[in-house]
């Protein structure tokens, strides 16, 4: 199931998202940059901690504003990138 928006195909998948091969996962982040439970925790457990470690390194250098989004390599799993937002 998908919808083409310009050159981007947006699709909705059901089930364990870590089992779907996708370009990127959107990882929910909280103001304290924690993302270990729920969806964020499942993504990090499935793909390793490289993406989270890179995000933490960037956030320590310059804290993110509310609503900011960053992209990091996933570190493994079925996605190439993680969108932290």
Secondary structure by P-SEA (a helix, b strand, c coil): cccccccbbbbbbccccccccccbbbbbbcccccccccaaaaaaaacccaaaaaaaaaaaaccccccbbbbcccccccccccccc
